[in-house]
């Protein structure tokens, strides 16, 4: 078996990395639980926000201690599940329709487990840090860890929390009876999970089989969108918004999170990934002309 320069095999390095992640997230969950216990009687949204921030701080502490901000990466898909469970079962009993609550929880769980598993398959351990974090590190210098706390840890936590807000009226109610809008929400959310799953599967197969590191994936979903996995993520949060809209049509804050997530991917994640692809893949410029980002690019007539 191959070993690294430090004499550690890749398998044992991954095992150590995942063990560190498991400890970090267990302690983060404990910190979140302590916040919940310390705030009895407060509004569940504020309690969840405090718990979310406390958990983020714990994960950040591990990122600093282990010198790798990618310890935060699975937080995006892990944190919404305990928050949703708290809203559904940890608050005062309500008359929220049980079918909506169960449906949304199942979809959130499917999304979170799948996305976290996809991260786990690709992460190589404590020596593997996202390229975007490395870029921030090189530019920020000594200010990297303050920059990491706000831009890599706290801001994504806030973005996801905002996007999850529409789940509160759907899970904690009381809300309108189950209706056609719930069906639309379920279709959008489940469809988004399917798009992400297929896109990630196609990408993994392509990366395993490619011969030329400079080649690009331009088949399947990737022939229509440059980043179909990002499209699926954006659609998922719009589906969560639709669940909130179905439960409480007048809750004006519901769309803020989905809009924020859409803006994050449109103006930050997609341009950043495109710049990286352009730097190492000559065919990417032409591919950008043929494909859309979050919407398919119309084909020229004739």
Short mmCIF file of the C-alpha atoms (twelve columns), coordinates in Angstrom:
data_MODEL
# 
_entry.id   MODEL 
# 
loop_
_atom_site.group_PDB 
_atom_site.id 
_atom_site.type_symbol 
_atom_site.label_atom_id 
_atom_site.label_alt_id 
_atom_site.label_comp_id 
_atom_site.label_asym_id 
_atom_site.label_seq_id 
_atom_site.Cartn_x 
_atom_site.Cartn_y 
_atom_site.Cartn_z 
_atom_site.pdbx_PDB_model_num 
ATOM 1   C CA . UNK A 1   0.000   0.000  0.000   1 
ATOM 2   C CA . UNK A 2   1.276   3.474  -0.878  1 
ATOM 3   C CA . UNK A 3   2.254   5.782  1.949   1 
ATOM 4   C CA . UNK A 4   2.629   9.528  2.236   1 
ATOM 5   C CA . UNK A 5   5.891   11.337 2.976   1 
ATOM 6   C CA . UNK A 6   4.980   11.128 6.661   1 
ATOM 7   C CA . UNK A 7   4.675   7.360  6.459   1 
ATOM 8   C CA . UNK A 8   0.898   7.381  6.786   1 
ATOM 9   C CA . UNK A 9   -1.137  5.361  4.295   1 
ATOM 10  C CA . UNK A 10  -3.988  7.170  2.467   1 
ATOM 11  C CA . UNK A 11  -6.505  4.808  4.079   1 
ATOM 12  C CA . UNK A 12  -5.288  5.487  7.611   1 
ATOM 13  C CA . UNK A 13  -5.091  9.210  6.839   1 
ATOM 14  C CA . UNK A 14  -8.733  9.202  5.750   1 
ATOM 15  C CA . UNK A 15  -9.717  7.201  8.805   1 
ATOM 16  C CA . UNK A 16  -7.997  9.709  11.092  1 
ATOM 17  C CA . UNK A 17  -9.663  12.585 9.263   1 
ATOM 18  C CA . UNK A 18  -13.129 11.097 9.580   1 
ATOM 19  C CA . UNK A 19  -12.511 10.330 13.251  1 
ATOM 20  C CA . UNK A 20  -11.659 13.999 13.822  1 
ATOM 21  C CA . UNK A 21  -14.791 15.058 11.964  1 
ATOM 22  C CA . UNK A 22  -16.911 12.677 14.041  1 
ATOM 23  C CA . UNK A 23  -15.527 14.064 17.308  1 
ATOM 24  C CA . UNK A 24  -15.923 17.665 16.127  1 
ATOM 25  C CA . UNK A 25  -19.523 17.183 15.085  1 
ATOM 26  C CA . UNK A 26  -20.434 15.248 18.227  1 
ATOM 27  C CA . UNK A 27  -19.122 18.109 20.350  1 
ATOM 28  C CA . UNK A 28  -20.861 20.613 18.065  1 
ATOM 29  C CA . UNK A 29  -24.142 18.779 18.606  1 
ATOM 30  C CA . UNK A 30  -23.501 18.851 22.349  1 
ATOM 31  C CA . UNK A 31  -22.907 22.602 22.246  1 
ATOM 32  C CA . UNK A 32  -26.117 23.073 20.264  1 
ATOM 33  C CA . UNK A 33  -28.015 20.974 22.799  1 
ATOM 34  C CA . UNK A 34  -26.610 23.073 25.644  1 
ATOM 35  C CA . UNK A 35  -27.912 26.228 23.974  1 
ATOM 36  C CA . UNK A 36  -31.360 24.674 23.559  1 
ATOM 37  C CA . UNK A 37  -31.386 23.661 27.217  1 
ATOM 38  C CA . UNK A 38  -30.294 27.147 28.301  1 
ATOM 39  C CA . UNK A 39  -33.099 28.920 26.431  1 
ATOM 40  C CA . UNK A 40  -36.366 27.338 27.571  1 
ATOM 41  C CA . UNK A 41  -39.500 29.134 26.463  1 
ATOM 42  C CA . UNK A 42  -37.769 31.220 23.792  1 
ATOM 43  C CA . UNK A 43  -38.966 31.260 20.195  1 
ATOM 44  C CA . UNK A 44  -37.816 28.052 18.447  1 
ATOM 45  C CA . UNK A 45  -36.322 29.983 15.528  1 
ATOM 46  C CA . UNK A 46  -34.114 32.065 17.839  1 
ATOM 47  C CA . UNK A 47  -33.162 28.993 19.866  1 
ATOM 48  C CA . UNK A 48  -32.207 27.110 16.702  1 
ATOM 49  C CA . UNK A 49  -30.186 30.075 15.460  1 
ATOM 50  C CA . UNK A 50  -28.225 30.254 18.711  1 
ATOM 51  C CA . UNK A 51  -27.606 26.513 18.654  1 
ATOM 52  C CA . UNK A 52  -26.519 26.686 15.004  1 
ATOM 53  C CA . UNK A 53  -23.980 29.430 15.716  1 
ATOM 54  C CA . UNK A 54  -22.632 27.582 18.768  1 
ATOM 55  C CA . UNK A 55  -22.150 24.403 16.741  1 
ATOM 56  C CA . UNK A 56  -20.431 26.382 13.988  1 
ATOM 57  C CA . UNK A 57  -17.976 27.853 16.512  1 
ATOM 58  C CA . UNK A 58  -17.074 24.364 17.731  1 
ATOM 59  C CA . UNK A 59  -16.436 23.125 14.190  1 
ATOM 60  C CA . UNK A 60  -14.382 26.258 13.504  1 
ATOM 61  C CA . UNK A 61  -12.238 25.531 16.565  1 
ATOM 62  C CA . UNK A 62  -11.454 22.093 15.129  1 
ATOM 63  C CA . UNK A 63  -10.691 23.660 11.733  1 
ATOM 64  C CA . UNK A 64  -8.119  25.915 13.418  1 
ATOM 65  C CA . UNK A 65  -6.659  23.131 15.562  1 
ATOM 66  C CA . UNK A 66  -6.267  20.813 12.582  1 
ATOM 67  C CA . UNK A 67  -5.376  23.612 10.123  1 
ATOM 68  C CA . UNK A 68  -8.048  22.559 7.612   1 
ATOM 69  C CA . UNK A 69  -11.229 24.544 6.944   1 
ATOM 70  C CA . UNK A 70  -12.730 21.639 5.011   1 
ATOM 71  C CA . UNK A 71  -13.812 20.179 8.341   1 
ATOM 72  C CA . UNK A 72  -16.724 22.567 7.927   1 
ATOM 73  C CA . UNK A 73  -17.758 21.240 4.497   1 
ATOM 74  C CA . UNK A 74  -20.274 18.600 5.667   1 
ATOM 75  C CA . UNK A 75  -21.876 21.096 8.065   1 
ATOM 76  C CA . UNK A 76  -23.887 22.488 5.134   1 
ATOM 77  C CA . UNK A 77  -25.785 19.221 4.758   1 
ATOM 78  C CA . UNK A 78  -25.650 17.948 8.354   1 
ATOM 79  C CA . UNK A 79  -26.939 20.907 10.394  1 
ATOM 80  C CA . UNK A 80  -30.400 21.271 8.800   1 
ATOM 81  C CA . UNK A 81  -31.459 17.790 9.932   1 
ATOM 82  C CA . UNK A 82  -31.233 18.282 13.731  1 
ATOM 83  C CA . UNK A 83  -32.687 21.793 13.360  1 
ATOM 84  C CA . UNK A 84  -35.684 20.404 11.482  1 
ATOM 85  C CA . UNK A 85  -36.118 17.622 14.018  1 
ATOM 86  C CA . UNK A 86  -36.056 20.176 16.843  1 
ATOM 87  C CA . UNK A 87  -38.711 22.291 15.147  1 
ATOM 88  C CA . UNK A 88  -40.858 19.244 14.435  1 
ATOM 89  C CA . UNK A 89  -40.633 17.450 17.783  1 
ATOM 90  C CA . UNK A 90  -38.768 19.627 20.273  1 
ATOM 91  C CA . UNK A 91  -41.205 22.523 20.436  1 
ATOM 92  C CA . UNK A 92  -44.710 22.868 21.838  1 
ATOM 93  C CA . UNK A 93  -47.245 20.518 20.176  1 
ATOM 94  C CA . UNK A 94  -49.088 22.112 17.258  1 
ATOM 95  C CA . UNK A 95  -51.790 21.235 14.803  1 
ATOM 96  C CA . UNK A 96  -49.346 21.034 11.885  1 
ATOM 97  C CA . UNK A 97  -50.457 18.400 9.380   1 
ATOM 98  C CA . UNK A 98  -48.491 15.245 10.163  1 
ATOM 99  C CA . UNK A 99  -48.224 14.289 6.484   1 
ATOM 100 C CA . UNK A 100 -46.473 17.558 5.585   1 
ATOM 101 C CA . UNK A 101 -44.145 17.226 8.550   1 
ATOM 102 C CA . UNK A 102 -43.169 13.648 7.718   1 
ATOM 103 C CA . UNK A 103 -42.778 14.367 3.997   1 
ATOM 104 C CA . UNK A 104 -40.515 17.353 4.549   1 
ATOM 105 C CA . UNK A 105 -38.411 15.548 7.142   1 
ATOM 106 C CA . UNK A 106 -37.921 12.572 4.831   1 
ATOM 107 C CA . UNK A 107 -36.868 14.804 1.957   1 
ATOM 108 C CA . UNK A 108 -34.487 16.789 4.172   1 
ATOM 109 C CA . UNK A 109 -32.974 13.543 5.443   1 
ATOM 110 C CA . UNK A 110 -32.577 12.162 1.908   1 
ATOM 111 C CA . UNK A 111 -30.923 15.376 0.771   1 
ATOM 112 C CA . UNK A 112 -28.629 15.633 3.796   1 
ATOM 113 C CA . UNK A 113 -27.520 11.999 3.897   1 
ATOM 114 C CA . UNK A 114 -26.848 11.877 0.155   1 
ATOM 115 C CA . UNK A 115 -24.924 15.148 0.045   1 
ATOM 116 C CA . UNK A 116 -22.866 14.262 3.113   1 
ATOM 117 C CA . UNK A 117 -22.072 10.830 1.676   1 
ATOM 118 C CA . UNK A 118 -20.960 12.462 -1.573  1 
ATOM 119 C CA . UNK A 119 -18.582 14.689 0.388   1 
ATOM 120 C CA . UNK A 120 -17.247 11.682 2.313   1 
ATOM 121 C CA . UNK A 121 -16.522 9.762  -0.901  1 
ATOM 122 C CA . UNK A 122 -14.433 12.604 -2.297  1 
ATOM 123 C CA . UNK A 123 -12.669 13.920 0.828   1 
ATOM 124 C CA . UNK A 124 -9.194  12.424 1.210   1 
ATOM 125 C CA . UNK A 125 -8.535  13.389 4.820   1 
ATOM 126 C CA . UNK A 126 -6.895  16.169 6.801   1 
ATOM 127 C CA . UNK A 127 -4.409  16.894 4.024   1 
ATOM 128 C CA . UNK A 128 -7.235  17.678 1.608   1 
ATOM 129 C CA . UNK A 129 -8.598  21.234 1.739   1 
ATOM 130 C CA . UNK A 130 -11.008 22.791 -0.766  1 
ATOM 131 C CA . UNK A 131 -9.192  24.785 -3.471  1 
ATOM 132 C CA . UNK A 132 -11.276 27.872 -2.679  1 
ATOM 133 C CA . UNK A 133 -10.076 27.833 0.912   1 
ATOM 134 C CA . UNK A 134 -6.482  27.529 -0.273  1 
ATOM 135 C CA . UNK A 135 -6.988  30.598 -2.446  1 
ATOM 136 C CA . UNK A 136 -8.398  32.554 0.495   1 
ATOM 137 C CA . UNK A 137 -5.477  31.350 2.630   1 
ATOM 138 C CA . UNK A 138 -2.923  32.566 0.079   1 
ATOM 139 C CA . UNK A 139 -4.556  35.998 -0.191  1 
ATOM 140 C CA . UNK A 140 -5.431  36.570 3.472   1 
ATOM 141 C CA . UNK A 141 -2.060  35.574 4.932   1 
ATOM 142 C CA . UNK A 142 -2.050  36.082 8.695   1 
ATOM 143 C CA . UNK A 143 -5.703  37.081 8.611   1 
ATOM 144 C CA . UNK A 144 -6.723  33.738 7.166   1 
ATOM 145 C CA . UNK A 145 -8.452  32.375 10.255  1 
ATOM 146 C CA . UNK A 146 -10.640 35.449 10.850  1 
ATOM 147 C CA . UNK A 147 -11.450 35.318 7.133   1 
ATOM 148 C CA . UNK A 148 -12.170 31.609 7.405   1 
ATOM 149 C CA . UNK A 149 -14.478 32.117 10.379  1 
ATOM 150 C CA . UNK A 150 -16.645 34.659 8.610   1 
ATOM 151 C CA . UNK A 151 -16.504 33.629 4.949   1 
ATOM 152 C CA . UNK A 152 -16.114 29.829 5.175   1 
ATOM 153 C CA . UNK A 153 -17.887 29.010 8.444   1 
ATOM 154 C CA . UNK A 154 -20.313 31.669 9.688   1 
ATOM 155 C CA . UNK A 155 -21.689 33.037 6.406   1 
ATOM 156 C CA . UNK A 156 -22.623 29.618 4.980   1 
ATOM 157 C CA . UNK A 157 -24.275 28.768 8.305   1 
ATOM 158 C CA . UNK A 158 -26.343 31.946 8.030   1 
ATOM 159 C CA . UNK A 159 -27.198 31.265 4.367   1 
ATOM 160 C CA . UNK A 160 -28.433 27.756 5.062   1 
ATOM 161 C CA . UNK A 161 -30.336 28.846 8.169   1 
ATOM 162 C CA . UNK A 162 -32.147 31.491 6.133   1 
ATOM 163 C CA . UNK A 163 -32.960 28.907 3.468   1 
ATOM 164 C CA . UNK A 164 -34.271 26.529 6.118   1 
ATOM 165 C CA . UNK A 165 -36.585 29.122 7.718   1 
ATOM 166 C CA . UNK A 166 -39.609 28.179 5.551   1 
ATOM 167 C CA . UNK A 167 -39.414 24.709 7.074   1 
ATOM 168 C CA . UNK A 168 -40.447 26.150 10.448  1 
ATOM 169 C CA . UNK A 169 -44.109 26.846 9.629   1 
ATOM 170 C CA . UNK A 170 -44.249 23.566 7.706   1 
ATOM 171 C CA . UNK A 171 -42.881 21.574 10.660  1 
ATOM 172 C CA . UNK A 172 -44.133 23.481 13.684  1 
ATOM 173 C CA . UNK A 173 -47.420 24.830 12.295  1 
ATOM 174 C CA . UNK A 174 -50.218 25.314 12.655  1 
ATOM 175 C CA . UNK A 175 -50.622 25.468 8.916   1 
ATOM 176 C CA . UNK A 176 -53.076 24.968 6.137   1 
ATOM 177 C CA . UNK A 177 -54.193 21.431 5.300   1 
ATOM 178 C CA . UNK A 178 -52.128 19.461 2.826   1 
ATOM 179 C CA . UNK A 179 -52.841 20.612 -0.720  1 
ATOM 180 C CA . UNK A 180 -51.634 20.955 -4.289  1 
ATOM 181 C CA . UNK A 181 -48.799 23.293 -3.312  1 
ATOM 182 C CA . UNK A 182 -47.379 20.588 -1.064  1 
ATOM 183 C CA . UNK A 183 -47.348 18.249 -4.047  1 
ATOM 184 C CA . UNK A 184 -45.490 20.864 -6.082  1 
ATOM 185 C CA . UNK A 185 -43.040 21.368 -3.212  1 
ATOM 186 C CA . UNK A 186 -42.408 17.632 -2.964  1 
ATOM 187 C CA . UNK A 187 -41.869 17.313 -6.714  1 
ATOM 188 C CA . UNK A 188 -39.426 20.236 -6.833  1 
ATOM 189 C CA . UNK A 189 -37.505 19.044 -3.771  1 
ATOM 190 C CA . UNK A 190 -37.351 15.391 -4.814  1 
ATOM 191 C CA . UNK A 191 -36.457 16.405 -8.370  1 
ATOM 192 C CA . UNK A 192 -33.630 18.569 -7.044  1 
ATOM 193 C CA . UNK A 193 -32.238 15.663 -5.017  1 
ATOM 194 C CA . UNK A 194 -32.409 13.462 -8.109  1 
ATOM 195 C CA . UNK A 195 -30.612 16.057 -10.251 1 
ATOM 196 C CA . UNK A 196 -27.815 16.370 -7.704  1 
ATOM 197 C CA . UNK A 197 -27.515 12.608 -7.322  1 
ATOM 198 C CA . UNK A 198 -27.339 11.948 -11.069 1 
ATOM 199 C CA . UNK A 199 -24.911 14.821 -11.647 1 
ATOM 200 C CA . UNK A 200 -22.585 13.649 -8.870  1 
ATOM 201 C CA . UNK A 201 -22.734 10.051 -10.127 1 
ATOM 202 C CA . UNK A 202 -21.909 11.130 -13.677 1 
ATOM 203 C CA . UNK A 203 -19.009 13.232 -12.388 1 
ATOM 204 C CA . UNK A 204 -17.562 10.404 -10.277 1 
ATOM 205 C CA . UNK A 205 -17.717 7.975  -13.198 1 
ATOM 206 C CA . UNK A 206 -16.096 10.503 -15.494 1 
ATOM 207 C CA . UNK A 207 -13.254 11.278 -13.077 1 
ATOM 208 C CA . UNK A 208 -12.520 7.571  -12.618 1 
ATOM 209 C CA . UNK A 209 -12.407 6.905  -16.367 1 
ATOM 210 C CA . UNK A 210 -10.795 10.011 -17.858 1 
ATOM 211 C CA . UNK A 211 -7.369  9.720  -19.466 1 
ATOM 212 C CA . UNK A 212 -6.601  13.395 -20.029 1 
ATOM 213 C CA . UNK A 213 -6.667  15.596 -16.885 1 
ATOM 214 C CA . UNK A 214 -7.383  18.621 -19.085 1 
ATOM 215 C CA . UNK A 215 -10.549 17.107 -20.601 1 
ATOM 216 C CA . UNK A 216 -14.017 18.142 -19.435 1 
ATOM 217 C CA . UNK A 217 -17.296 16.391 -18.732 1 
ATOM 218 C CA . UNK A 218 -19.777 17.487 -21.393 1 
ATOM 219 C CA . UNK A 219 -22.239 14.604 -21.540 1 
ATOM 220 C CA . UNK A 220 -25.398 13.752 -19.635 1 
ATOM 221 C CA . UNK A 221 -26.690 16.546 -17.445 1 
ATOM 222 C CA . UNK A 222 -23.327 18.264 -17.865 1 
ATOM 223 C CA . UNK A 223 -24.077 18.785 -21.563 1 
ATOM 224 C CA . UNK A 224 -27.009 21.042 -20.670 1 
ATOM 225 C CA . UNK A 225 -25.707 22.817 -17.567 1 
ATOM 226 C CA . UNK A 226 -22.093 23.489 -16.618 1 
ATOM 227 C CA . UNK A 227 -22.898 22.814 -12.972 1 
ATOM 228 C CA . UNK A 228 -26.024 20.649 -12.665 1 
ATOM 229 C CA . UNK A 229 -25.096 19.772 -9.080  1 
ATOM 230 C CA . UNK A 230 -25.392 23.464 -8.196  1 
ATOM 231 C CA . UNK A 231 -28.708 23.649 -10.019 1 
ATOM 232 C CA . UNK A 232 -30.024 20.778 -7.906  1 
ATOM 233 C CA . UNK A 233 -28.894 22.518 -4.710  1 
ATOM 234 C CA . UNK A 234 -30.637 25.764 -5.632  1 
ATOM 235 C CA . UNK A 235 -33.848 23.955 -6.607  1 
ATOM 236 C CA . UNK A 236 -33.839 22.029 -3.336  1 
ATOM 237 C CA . UNK A 237 -34.074 25.209 -1.285  1 
ATOM 238 C CA . UNK A 238 -36.830 26.586 -3.505  1 
ATOM 239 C CA . UNK A 239 -38.692 23.352 -2.805  1 
ATOM 240 C CA . UNK A 240 -38.299 23.939 0.948   1 
ATOM 241 C CA . UNK A 241 -39.659 27.448 0.416   1 
ATOM 242 C CA . UNK A 242 -42.709 25.997 -1.333  1 
ATOM 243 C CA . UNK A 243 -43.396 23.791 1.707   1 
ATOM 244 C CA . UNK A 244 -43.367 26.889 3.901   1 
ATOM 245 C CA . UNK A 245 -45.602 28.714 1.453   1 
ATOM 246 C CA . UNK A 246 -48.039 25.810 1.473   1 
ATOM 247 C CA . UNK A 247 -48.188 25.900 5.268   1 
ATOM 248 C CA . UNK A 248 -48.358 29.666 5.757   1 
ATOM 249 C CA . UNK A 249 -48.904 31.731 2.588   1 
ATOM 250 C CA . UNK A 250 -48.444 35.080 4.347   1 
ATOM 251 C CA . UNK A 251 -44.971 34.389 5.746   1 
ATOM 252 C CA . UNK A 252 -43.059 36.994 3.730   1 
ATOM 253 C CA . UNK A 253 -39.611 35.964 5.007   1 
ATOM 254 C CA . UNK A 254 -39.931 32.595 3.357   1 
ATOM 255 C CA . UNK A 255 -38.266 33.473 0.061   1 
ATOM 256 C CA . UNK A 256 -35.282 35.324 1.537   1 
ATOM 257 C CA . UNK A 257 -33.203 32.204 2.057   1 
ATOM 258 C CA . UNK A 258 -33.885 30.683 -1.352  1 
ATOM 259 C CA . UNK A 259 -33.021 34.006 -2.994  1 
ATOM 260 C CA . UNK A 260 -29.805 34.184 -0.919  1 
ATOM 261 C CA . UNK A 261 -28.797 30.647 -1.916  1 
ATOM 262 C CA . UNK A 262 -29.519 31.407 -5.575  1 
ATOM 263 C CA . UNK A 263 -27.392 34.542 -5.355  1 
ATOM 264 C CA . UNK A 264 -24.572 32.674 -3.612  1 
ATOM 265 C CA . UNK A 265 -24.313 30.105 -6.390  1 
ATOM 266 C CA . UNK A 266 -24.944 32.571 -9.233  1 
ATOM 267 C CA . UNK A 267 -22.480 35.252 -8.180  1 
ATOM 268 C CA . UNK A 268 -19.891 33.363 -6.101  1 
ATOM 269 C CA . UNK A 269 -19.749 29.582 -6.511  1 
ATOM 270 C CA . UNK A 270 -20.347 29.306 -10.268 1 
ATOM 271 C CA . UNK A 271 -17.970 32.127 -11.336 1 
ATOM 272 C CA . UNK A 272 -15.310 30.775 -8.956  1 
ATOM 273 C CA . UNK A 273 -15.589 27.269 -10.383 1 
ATOM 274 C CA . UNK A 274 -15.622 28.609 -13.955 1 
ATOM 275 C CA . UNK A 275 -12.382 30.523 -13.312 1 
ATOM 276 C CA . UNK A 276 -10.757 27.353 -11.993 1 
ATOM 277 C CA . UNK A 277 -11.938 25.320 -14.967 1 
ATOM 278 C CA . UNK A 278 -10.771 27.952 -17.452 1 
ATOM 279 C CA . UNK A 279 -7.295  27.908 -15.888 1 
ATOM 280 C CA . UNK A 280 -6.745  24.184 -16.404 1 
ATOM 281 C CA . UNK A 281 -9.160  23.099 -19.120 1 
ATOM 282 C CA . UNK A 282 -8.845  24.820 -22.529 1 
ATOM 283 C CA . UNK A 283 -12.163 23.413 -23.752 1 
ATOM 284 C CA . UNK A 284 -14.101 25.047 -20.923 1 
ATOM 285 C CA . UNK A 285 -14.407 28.431 -22.667 1 
ATOM 286 C CA . UNK A 286 -16.270 26.878 -25.593 1 
ATOM 287 C CA . UNK A 287 -18.298 24.739 -23.194 1 
ATOM 288 C CA . UNK A 288 -19.416 27.915 -21.418 1 
ATOM 289 C CA . UNK A 289 -20.790 29.219 -24.700 1 
ATOM 290 C CA . UNK A 290 -22.871 26.074 -25.251 1 
ATOM 291 C CA . UNK A 291 -24.271 25.557 -21.770 1 
ATOM 292 C CA . UNK A 292 -26.277 27.454 -19.199 1 
ATOM 293 C CA . UNK A 293 -25.617 27.968 -15.504 1 
ATOM 294 C CA . UNK A 294 -28.925 27.564 -13.666 1 
ATOM 295 C CA . UNK A 295 -31.070 27.695 -16.808 1 
ATOM 296 C CA . UNK A 296 -30.436 25.831 -20.076 1 
ATOM 297 C CA . UNK A 297 -28.909 28.020 -22.764 1 
ATOM 298 C CA . UNK A 298 -31.321 28.314 -25.721 1 
ATOM 299 C CA . UNK A 299 -30.027 26.519 -28.785 1 
ATOM 300 C CA . UNK A 300 -29.540 28.737 -31.857 1 
ATOM 301 C CA . UNK A 301 -32.169 28.303 -34.564 1 
ATOM 302 C CA . UNK A 302 -31.315 26.926 -37.945 1 
# 
